[in-house]
Amino acid sequence: MKYITEFRNFEAAQALSREIHTVLAQSKPSGTQPAREIKIMEVCGGHTAAIHKYGIAGLLPSQLRLLSGPGCPVCVTSNSFLDYAVALAREPDVIIATFGDLIRVPGSRSSLLKERAEGRDIRICYSSLDALQIAKDNPSKRVVFLGVGFETTAPTIAASVKRAREEKVTNYLVLSAFKTMPNAMKALLESGELGLDAFICPGHVSVITGSSIYDFIARDYRTPCVISGFEPLDLLQSILMICRQITEGRAQVENQYQRAAQAKGNALAQDLLKEIFVLSDSDWRGIGTIPASGLALSPEYSAFDAAKQIPLKIEASRENPGCICGAIMRGVKTPAECKLFGKVCTPESPKGSCMVSDEGTCATFFKYARP
């Protein structure tokens, strides 16, 4: 507990808050001209949850604005993927294996939870190796694991695919919706919707990838990036590092989370990703198709690709017209601006993906930031 409480020390948090105020005050324009607004986006849902849980925004100068980005893997998964998963669940002799959050996300016309209630064989797993075991235990069925996540999760599913081939488990398949973060950050900068000044970069992703994946953002877009941990002092120190970069006119990639994320990342996980997956265009909810932002199973492992082994035609996907999850994940709007939020859309009865996962912005606001 000592290690945890040290990162949640109130006096240390106040000291970092005062330093942030001091750094920005030194750069304030002279006279009566107001200080310009500084927009910092955290692109990890874990950061969003921590910011609101610990009241980080209340310790910051009013000119600093924290925006939540598309850092929840369940939230950014498109309806087209969910609709395909529902269609697979309706196929004879198919078992769907998935992480728990995804089962509750509404698709265009149904959800995996509804399909399970109607008798489809849909099972919640804590690991892709659980899904592989289900395939071994049910050789007459095709077991489809729904691959959702970023660079953090993808290596574990890659390992299960490699093991399936080694053990000749031919009925284990993966439907991939894996996404990678850098090109999504690029798309947000190029959209022109926000005028972002800096990114708080995802710590867990960076543990796998290392810090170099953000170099082009600092270099080509002159946008500071700081890799952050998830405790209150981590986030406050990261924000301080960003403020120093901005006031000093620098744009660099800095790593606050050095106790876990190393410059070169996890080489073993990176090699595994390169072996099993190839970069592909990917559909992000609320953003659209982003080139080279997804991970598809490589041709060498196409025998484990559910989309290729069980090709299906599905109806065109559609969104809930009242849900603004897309705008929320782009940082354009907040949950409070959604007419469904907290009324018909709650964690018990979600109408959009952002209300499902603990990393979803709407679920976080519902838990910590409701009036």
N, C-alpha and C positions, 0 to 999 in steps of 0.2 A: 504493500500500500504506500510505503514511503515514496517509491519511484513515481507512482501515479499522482500523489498529492503534491509533489514538487512541481508538476506541470500544471497544477490548478491553484497555485498559491496566490491569494488575493492581493497581497502587498506587491508581489512581483508583477502581477497583471496591472496594477495601478501605476507602477513605475514605467512599464512599457507604454501604457496609455499616455502618460505625461510626456514621454519622449516623442511619441508620434505627434502629439500636439505641438511640441517645441519645434520639431523638424519642419512641419508645415507652416507654422507661424513665421519662421525665418524666411520662407519663400513667398509670403503674402505680399501682394502688390501694395505700393505706398498709397497714401491718401484714402479716399472713401471707396475705392473700387473693391467690390467683393471678391473674395478668393474663388477661383474657378472650381467647379465640381470635378472631383477625381473619381472615375468609375473603375472599380476593380471587380473582376469576375472570378468567382471560385467555380471551377468546372467539375468538382467532385461532390456528389451528394452527401458523402460523409462530412465534408467541410461545411456544407450548408446546415446539416443537423447540428454540428458542434457550435457554429456561429450563433444559432438561435437558442440552443440549449443553455449556453453560458452567457448570453447577453452581450456578445462581443461588440455589436454595433453601438450599444449604449456607451462604450468606452472610447469611441472614436470622434474626431472632429466632425462637425455637421457637413463639411465639404466633401467628406469621404462617403462614397456610396458603394455598398457591396451588392453585387448582382449574382443571382444563382444561374448557373449554366446547365448544359445538357450532360450532367455527370452521373445520372442514375441510369444504369443499364436497362432496367425493366422499363423505365419511363420512355426512353428513346426508341424502344423496339416498336416497329411499325405495325399498323393494323394488318397489312398484307401478310406479314410473318405470322401473326396470331391467327388470321383466317386460314392460313395454310396448315397450321398446327391443329386447328379444329377439324379441318377436312381430313387430316391424317388420322385423328382420333376416331373418326367415323368409318375408317377403312377396316375391313375384316382382318382379324389376326394381327392387329397392330396394338402395341402397348406404348403409350406416351410416358416418358420419364422427364421430370422437370424440377427445377428448384421451386420452392414454395411460393414466392411472390408472384411469379408469372401466371399461376393458375387463376388468380383473381382479376387479372387485367381484362377489361372489356374489349372484345374485338368488334368487328363491324356489326355482327348479328348475334354473336354468342360469346361465351368464354369457356375456358377449359374447366372451370368450376361447374358451370351449367352442364357441360357435356358429361362430366363425371357423375353428376346427379342423375343424368339420364341413362347411366349404365356403361359409359365408355371406360375402358381400362386406362386410367390416368393416375400415375403414381408420383408422389413427391419424394425426391432424393436429396440427400445432403452432400453427395459427391457423385461425380460421373462414374466412379468405380462402382457405386451402388447400382447404377443403370447397367453397367457392364455385367454385373452379377445377375441382374434380372434377366438379361439376354441369355446367360449361361443356363439359368434355371428354366427358361421357356424356349427351348430350341425350335419349336414349331411356330413361334410368333416372331414378328419383326419388332424390335424395341428401338424406338426413336427418342434419343435424348435431345432436348431443346437447348441448343447452345446459345446462351445470352450472356453478354458481359464485355468487358474491355480486356486490355492486355494482361490484367491481373488474373482473370478467370480462365482465359483461353488456354494457357499452358496445361492446366489440369485436365481439360477435355482432350487436348492434343495427346497427353499421356495415355488416356483411356483408349483412344483410337489406335495408337501404336501398340498397346498391349493387346487389343482385340485382334489385330493382324498377326501378332506374334503367337497368340493362342488359338488362331484360326476360328474366332467367333464371328461367323459370317452374318448373323442376324442382328448385329449391333450397328445402328445408324445414328448419324448426327444431323440435325437440321440447324445450320449455322446462321446466327444473326450477330456474330461477334463483330465488335467495332473497335477502331483505334482512334485515339484522341487528337493527334496533331492536326489532321486535315479538317476536323470539325472546328477546332480553334481558328484555323485559317479562314474557314467559311464564315464564322461569326465576325471576324475582323473585316472581311471583304464585303459583307452585307451592307455595311454603312448604317445599320439600324441603331447602333449603340454608341459609337465613338469611345470604345474601350481604351483605357489608359494602361491596364496591366492585367496579368493573370496570376491567380494563386493556383499553382499546378498540382495535380493529384498525386499524393504521396504513394499510394499503393501501386498505381500504374508505374510510377517512376522507379520503384523498387525493382520491377522487372526490366524496364526499358533503359534505365539510366537517364541522364539529363540531356543528352545531345539531341533527343527528338524535338526539343523546343528551340534549338539554336536558331533555326530559320525565322522564328517569330520575333526574336530579339533583333536579329540581323536585318531581315528584310522589311519588317513592319515597325521597327523601333518601339517595340512593346516589351516592357520588363516582365520577366517571369520568375516566380519564386516557388520552388517545390516546398510544400509545407506538410508538417505532421498534423495531428488531429486533436491535440489538446489545446486548451485555451491559450497557454503561453506560446505554443507553436504558432498559432494563427496570429497572435498579436506581434510576435517577432517577425513573422513573414510580412505582415502589413507594414511594419517599421522598415524592413529592408526594401520594400517596394517604394515607400515614401522617400527614402534616401535616394534611390535610383532616379525617381522623377524629379526631385528638387536639384539633383546634381547633373541632370541632363543625360543620364546613362540609360542604356537598355541592354541588360544582360540576363543570362540565366543563372540564378543563384539557388543554392540548395540549403534550406533551413533544416531539412529532415535528414541530416547526415548520419544519424544513429541507425537509420534503416535503409535509406536510399543512397547508393553509391554512384559515382560518376558513370561507370560502365554498366551498371545494372547487373542482372542475373544472366550470365552467359549461357548457362545450361537451359534455362527457360527460353531464351531467345533462339537458341539453336533448335529447340523442339518446335517452336512456332514456325520457323523457316522450313522445317522438314514436313510438317503436316499441312500447313496453310499457305495460301497465296493471297496477296492483296486483291481486293475486289471493290467495285462500287457498292455503296450501301445506302439503304433508305433509312433516314433518321426522321422520327416523328417530329413534325413541326419545322423541320429544316429542309427536308427533301433528300434527293440523292446527292451524296457527296462522293466524288471520285476517289478511289483508292483509300477508302476509310473503313473498309470491312475486311473480314478474313473468311475466305471460302476454302473448303477442302481442296488440296492440290490434286491434279490429275492422277498422281500416283496412288492417292487414297480415295479415289472417286467411288470405290465399292462401298465406302462407308457414308457416302453423301445421300441423305434421305431425299433431297430434292431431285437427284438424278435417278435414284433407285425406285422411288415411288412418285413419278411425275403426275401431278394433278392439275386440273383446270378448276379455278375457283372464281366466284363472282367478284366483280370489281369492289375493292375495299372502300369504305366510307368512314367518316369521322362523326362523332357526336357533335351536332351543330352548336350546342351550347357550351362545349368544353373548350377552354383556351390553353390546354396543356402545351401545345406547340409554342405559343407566344411566351409562356412562362419559362420553358426550357431554353428559349433564345435570350432570356433576360429582358424581353421587351415589356412584359407585364408581370404583376405579382398575383399570387392567389387571391388576395383581397379584391382584385378587380374582376374576378370571375363571378358571375351571377349564380353559379351552382355551388360555389365553395361554402362548406359549412351548413348548407341548407339541404339540398337533395344529394350532394356529393360529400360523403364522409368516409373515414377509413372502414366503417362497417358496410357501407354501400357505395363504393367508388364508381364514379361515372367516367373518370379519366385515369390514365396511367400514373399521373403524378400523385394521386391520392393512395396508391397501393403500397408501394415500397417504403420502408423506413428511410430510404435515401431520397424519396420523392419530395420535391419542394412543397407541394400542397400538404402532404402528410406531416412534414416538419412544421409548416405554418399552423396547421390545425392543432398540433400538439403543444407548440411553444409560443406562437405569436398571435393567437386569436385575441380580439378585444375582450 
